[in-house]
Amino acid sequence: MTRYSMLDLVPVRQGGTSGEALAAAADLAAHAEAEGYHRYWVAEHHGMPGIASAATAVVIGHIAAATKAIRVGAGGIMLPNHAPLTIAEQFGTLDAMYPGRIDLGLGRAPGSDQIVARALRRTLDSDPNAFPQDVVELQNYFADDARTGIRAVPGAGAKVDLWLLGSSLFGAQLAAMLGLPYAFASHFAPTALDQALDAYRRNFRPSAVLDKPYAAAAFNVLAADTDEEARLLASSTEQMFVAIRTGQPIELPPPVPGYRAQIGAQGNAILDHVLECSAIGGPETVRAGLAKFVARTQVDEVIVTGAMFDPAARKRSASIAAAAMRGL
């Protein structure tokens, strides 16, 4: 059976707080564990009013403490924002606290705009093109192979599962070259999905980590008991996507009836593109959408995502998605 996992951006609701968002994430993670999800990831974003997962390693610890066995990790850490040694220490600490459960997905985007990136890094002299070297340096810290001349404590010898993430061919080719698992961000950047998976599989080199390719891809599921209810609940996510793509990020808003009829051709074009890899509807619609996505991509794992204003509705959506995946 194709594995199914969850990506959570820890959305902050309009009228809510970051504390409430973090509590809801822990509750959702426990629910996902009970529903058979394989892993639960949170992502690094900065300067975004509607996302509470900026301190990603801290949030992972919070999620891991609220669950028992599900893998927990970053989908992902934006490595150009950090010294590799810092990430080795953070995730080495998490592995020491929750052994055998920690994933570390790495991306090379800033997860923010240039102003926020400068505040994070103090300087933009760090080169995103050095990402491959930074990944290898991080591997060396975990391997404790003395190549860096520095020992990460905690971190040396940590059994953290390292992934590469991407929305283009770059990450796919690097993951193939290093023999690492690869996850594609098709939940918001679907354009290069097929080409990236093909490049990863064709160019994969076996490593000490993997003897064959292991690919995952993200897929939006916004589910409810009926198609009509799901379309209404999905309007919260739709509003956030339009706001982000038009440069005005917002907190997660409540649903708006008939939202897509109100936003004109430009807004609908944004949503048609960004939600290409999505299933919005009742159980049968979601089952068909997931089946089509798995048949298209042949991925080893589907990473389900999708925010809803009502945490209870989001848990129901997660249950519908899990039932659909179990039935494939």
C-alpha positions, 0 to 999 in steps of 0.5 A: 500500500502507498504510504500516506503522511501529513504536512502541516503549516500550523495555520493561525486562524483569524481571531486566533493566536499562535498558541492555539495554532500550536495546540491544534497541531498537536491535536491533529498530529495525535489524530493523524497517528491514530488514522495510520499516517506514517509521518507528520511534517511541519515547514519553515516559513518566516514573516507569514502572519498565518503560519506558526511553524517558523521555529521548526525544530521547536514545533517538531519537539512539541508534536513529537511529545504529543504523539507516541510512534508516528515519525515527526519532522521538517518538510522542510528546513530551508538550509540556506537560512542556517549553519549546517552545524546548527541544524545538526545540533537541533535535530541531533537533540530531537533524535536524542529525545525521540529516537528513531522518529525524526525526519529532516527534509531540506530545501534551498528556498528562503521561506520568506522574502529578501527583507526577512531573509536578511534579518534571519541571516544578518547578511545575504553573503551566504550562497544558495548555490552552496546548498549541495555542499551544505547538505554534504556538510550536514551529512558529515556531522551526523556521520561523525566522520571527522571530515569537518574537524568539528563534532556536533554534540548532540548530532554526531551519530544521530539516526535522523532520516534525511530527505531532499525537497523541491519544486524543480529539477534541481532538488530531484537531481541532487537527491538522485546524486546523493541517493536520498529520498525525495519529496516534491512540493506539488501542493503549491508548485505542481508545474515540474512534478512529472519531470522532477520525479522522472529525473530523480528516478532515472539518475538515482545512485544507490547509497548507504541510505537507499538502494533504490529511489524513494519518492513522495509528493504532496497533495491537497485534500480538503474533504468533508461528508459532501462535495458541497460542504468541502467546497465551502470549507476549502475557501479558507485555503483558497483565500490564503493562496490568493493572498500569498500569490498577490503579495498580501499574506493573511491569517487563515480566514473563515469560509466564504460561500461562493468564493470563487465566483467573487474573485474574477479571472485572475484569482481563479487562474491562480487557484486553477494552477496552485490547486492542480494537485488537489481533491476537494469534495466528499469521500468518493471525490477524494478517493478518486482524486487520490487514486488518479494522483497515485496512478499518475506519479507512482510515488511511494508516499503521498503527503496530504495537506490542506488547512481548514478554519475549523480544527474539527473539520480538518480532523474529519478531512484527515480521516476521509483522506486516510480512509481513501488511501487505505482503500487504494 
